[in-house]
Amino acid sequence: MGALCLFFLVLFYPSKKISETSHESIFLNESGTRVEEPLPSYLLNFITEGDVVCILKFYSSVLPLPAGGVIADEWNEMGKKNNVFTKEYDASTEKPCVSQVSPFQLFQDVGFYKDISHFYCYIPKHLPNAKPMRVIVFLHGYMGNFQFYLNYFTSLENTVVIAPSTNDLNGKWKAEDIKKIIKVYLPMIAEQVKLNMNDIHLVGLSNGGSGVNVALSKFSNSFKSFTFISAYPEAYHVKRVNVICGMKDSFAQQNKRYAREHPLVNRLFFEDERHFAFLNKKAELLSWLNTKF
């Protein structure tokens, strides 16, 4: 019986090309060649991201609140009856879904599949004679990569969104990660659709800001703009840099200090927000950011 189940699993195991759908979950080997979705990731997709959010919501409503900082902000938000996470999933139920990757990142976090890399990609409808597309590269933070990060920017016109994943749940980005985005992911998408390689924007959320710091230090010529959202900005380059933060966030003081030290930085500060201005102020944030790209 087990052999029969395995046969049907292999028989119907999905195989896709980037061009088949506007939303993609893409896995690559060490040489940068696309591979099938690893089996644990495929099997774990019976648990949806919405299910994960519901589980976390339950635990955060009954377990003690962590003491201070970003984790406390997240735990406090998750425990609310109508938190920003569940509202975001309710709003995106009609959008195309792809394989989630955060459970797979948990496998990588404990040492498995370290040779596999991953990124989400969104490509809007693109006419052959249309102008080359702008690109947003979004770097996730702690707790891994999520589909709604990809959906967050899809309302922006003529914009391809790439959301790469770290090979763990920490969301701490290294120089080799940024280099892979530039040398592997972007060229792969450019084979399928016209990209404006002079109009590529890097956005980092929370721990994802570590990747923006790396890019500003070592790859400043590869991106048109650099955006920190609820992150810890440190590196600087005389290019277009944006900082976005809630003034009650644990990172607020560093964001204000960074903005004072670098007067040319564009800043958007939300007085009454903590770590989740990204979700609570989505419309305002996107409208403002679209003028800074």
C-alpha positions in Angstrom: 0.0 0.0 0.0 2.8 2.4 0.9 4.6 1.6 -2.4 1.3 2.4 -4.3 1.0 5.8 -2.5 4.6 6.6 -3.3 4.0 5.8 -7.0 1.0 8.2 -7.2 2.9 10.8 -5.3 5.8 10.7 -7.8 3.4 10.5 -10.7 1.6 13.6 -9.8 4.5 15.5 -8.3 4.1 19.0 -9.9 6.6 20.4 -12.4 6.4 24.1 -13.4 8.1 26.7 -15.5 8.3 30.3 -14.4 6.2 31.5 -17.3 3.2 29.3 -16.4 1.7 31.5 -13.7 2.1 35.1 -12.3 3.0 33.7 -8.8 5.8 31.2 -8.4 7.7 29.4 -5.6 11.1 28.5 -7.1 13.7 26.2 -5.7 17.3 26.0 -7.0 20.3 23.8 -6.4 23.8 25.1 -5.6 24.7 25.6 -9.3 21.6 27.9 -9.7 19.6 25.3 -11.7 15.9 25.1 -10.9 14.8 21.9 -9.2 11.6 20.3 -8.2 10.1 21.4 -4.9 11.7 19.3 -2.1 9.4 16.5 -0.9 9.1 17.8 2.7 8.0 21.2 1.5 5.5 19.6 -0.9 4.0 17.4 1.8 3.8 20.2 4.4 1.6 22.3 2.1 -1.5 20.6 3.5 -0.9 23.2 6.3 -1.6 26.6 4.8 -0.1 29.9 5.9 -3.5 30.9 7.2 -3.5 27.7 9.4 -0.1 28.7 10.7 -1.4 32.2 11.6 -4.4 30.7 13.4 -2.2 28.4 15.4 0.1 31.2 16.4 -2.9 33.4 17.2 -4.2 30.7 19.6 -0.9 30.2 21.4 -0.2 33.9 21.7 -3.6 34.4 23.3 -3.0 31.8 26.1 0.8 31.8 26.7 2.6 34.6 28.6 3.8 37.6 26.8 7.6 37.7 26.1 9.4 40.6 27.9 9.9 43.6 25.6 11.2 44.1 22.1 10.1 42.9 18.7 9.0 39.4 19.8 6.8 41.0 22.4 5.3 43.2 19.7 4.6 40.2 17.5 3.1 38.1 20.4 0.9 41.0 21.5 -0.4 41.6 17.9 -1.0 37.9 17.3 -3.1 37.6 20.5 -5.6 40.2 19.3 -9.0 38.9 18.1 -8.6 40.7 14.7 -4.9 41.0 14.3 -3.2 42.4 11.2 -2.0 39.0 10.1 -5.4 37.4 9.9 -6.8 40.5 8.2 -4.1 40.3 5.6 -4.9 36.7 4.9 -8.6 37.4 4.7 -7.9 40.2 2.1 -5.7 37.9 0.0 -7.9 34.7 -0.1 -8.8 35.3 -3.7 -5.2 35.8 -4.9 -3.2 33.0 -6.5 -1.5 30.8 -4.0 1.9 29.0 -4.3 3.8 26.6 -2.2 4.7 28.1 1.2 8.3 27.9 2.2 8.5 28.8 5.9 8.0 25.1 7.1 10.8 24.2 4.7 13.0 26.9 6.2 12.5 25.2 9.5 14.0 22.0 8.1 17.0 24.1 6.8 17.3 25.7 10.2 18.1 22.3 11.8 20.6 21.4 9.0 18.7 19.7 6.2 18.6 20.9 2.5 21.3 23.6 3.1 22.2 23.2 -0.6 18.8 24.4 -1.8 17.9 28.0 -2.2 14.4 29.5 -2.8 12.6 32.7 -3.9 9.1 33.7 -4.6 8.4 35.6 -7.8 5.4 37.7 -9.0 5.3 38.7 -12.7 2.3 40.8 -13.8 0.7 40.5 -17.2 3.2 41.9 -19.6 2.5 42.8 -23.3 5.4 42.1 -25.7 5.7 45.8 -26.7 5.4 47.1 -23.1 8.3 48.9 -21.5 10.8 46.9 -19.3 9.5 46.3 -15.8 10.6 47.8 -12.5 11.7 45.2 -9.9 11.2 45.1 -6.1 13.4 42.7 -4.2 11.9 42.1 -0.8 13.9 40.6 2.1 11.9 38.9 4.8 12.8 39.0 8.5 12.6 36.7 11.5 10.2 33.7 11.2 10.8 33.1 7.5 9.3 34.0 4.2 5.6 34.2 3.6 3.3 34.4 0.5 1.7 37.6 1.7 5.0 39.4 1.4 4.8 38.6 -2.3 1.2 39.8 -2.5 2.0 43.0 -0.6 3.4 44.8 -3.6 1.3 43.4 -6.4 -0.9 46.5 -6.6 2.0 48.5 -8.0 1.8 48.8 -11.8 4.5 47.3 -14.1 6.4 45.8 -11.2 8.0 42.4 -10.8 8.4 41.3 -7.2 11.1 38.9 -6.1 11.0 37.7 -2.5 14.0 35.4 -1.7 14.4 33.2 1.3 17.2 32.7 3.7 18.0 29.0 4.4 16.8 29.4 8.0 14.1 31.2 9.9 16.2 34.0 11.2 16.2 36.3 8.2 19.8 37.4 8.6 21.2 38.2 5.2 24.9 37.8 4.1 26.9 39.1 1.2 26.6 35.7 -0.6 22.8 36.0 -0.4 22.7 39.4 -2.0 25.2 38.3 -4.6 22.9 35.3 -5.5 20.0 37.7 -6.0 22.1 39.8 -8.4 23.8 37.0 -10.3 21.2 34.2 -10.3 17.7 35.2 -9.5 17.4 38.4 -11.5 19.0 36.9 -14.7 16.6 33.9 -14.4 13.6 36.2 -14.3 15.1 38.4 -17.1 15.0 35.4 -19.4 11.2 35.3 -19.1 10.2 39.0 -19.0 11.8 42.4 -19.8 13.3 43.9 -16.7 14.6 47.4 -16.3 18.0 46.5 -14.7 18.4 50.2 -13.8 15.2 50.2 -11.9 15.7 47.6 -9.2 14.8 48.4 -5.6 15.8 46.6 -2.4 13.4 46.5 0.5 14.2 44.9 3.9 11.7 44.2 6.7 12.9 43.9 10.3 15.9 41.4 10.1 15.7 41.8 6.4 17.3 45.2 6.9 20.5 43.3 7.5 20.5 42.5 3.8 19.9 46.2 2.9 22.9 47.1 5.1 25.0 44.5 3.2 23.9 45.8 -0.1 24.6 49.4 0.7 28.1 48.4 1.9 29.1 46.0 -1.0 26.5 46.2 -3.8 25.4 49.8 -3.9 25.6 50.0 -7.7 23.3 47.0 -8.2 20.1 48.8 -6.9 18.4 52.1 -7.5 17.0 52.5 -4.0 17.3 50.9 -0.6 14.5 50.8 1.9 14.5 49.8 5.6 11.1 48.9 7.1 11.0 48.4 10.9 14.6 47.6 10.6 18.0 48.6 12.1 19.7 50.9 9.5 23.5 51.3 9.8 25.2 51.4 6.4 24.8 54.4 4.1 25.6 55.4 0.6 24.8 58.6 -1.3 21.9 57.0 -3.2 18.2 56.9 -2.6 17.7 55.5 0.9 14.3 55.2 2.7 13.6 54.5 6.3 10.1 53.5 7.5 9.4 52.8 11.2 6.8 53.0 14.0 7.8 55.4 16.7 6.9 52.9 19.4 9.0 50.2 17.7 12.1 49.0 19.6 14.2 50.1 16.6 12.7 53.7 16.6 15.7 55.4 18.3 18.2 53.9 15.8 16.0 55.0 12.9 15.7 58.6 14.2 19.5 58.7 14.8 20.2 57.3 11.3 17.9 60.0 9.7 19.6 62.8 11.7 23.1 61.6 10.7 22.1 61.4 7.0 19.8 64.3 6.1 19.3 63.1 2.5 17.5 60.0 3.7 13.8 59.9 3.0 11.9 59.0 6.2 8.3 57.9 7.0 7.6 57.7 10.8 4.3 56.5 12.2 3.8 58.0 15.7 1.5 55.4 17.2 2.8 52.3 15.5 5.1 49.5 16.8 6.8 46.8 14.8 3.9 46.2 12.4 3.5 49.5 10.6 4.2 47.5 7.5 0.8 45.9 7.8 -1.2 48.4 9.8 -0.3 51.3 7.5 -0.1 49.3 4.2 -2.0 51.8 2.0 -0.1 54.9 3.3 3.3 53.0 3.2 2.8 51.8 -0.4 1.6 55.2 -1.7 4.6 57.0 -0.1 7.1 54.4 -1.1 5.9 54.4 -4.7 6.9 58.0 -5.0 10.4 57.3 -3.7 11.3 54.5 -6.1 
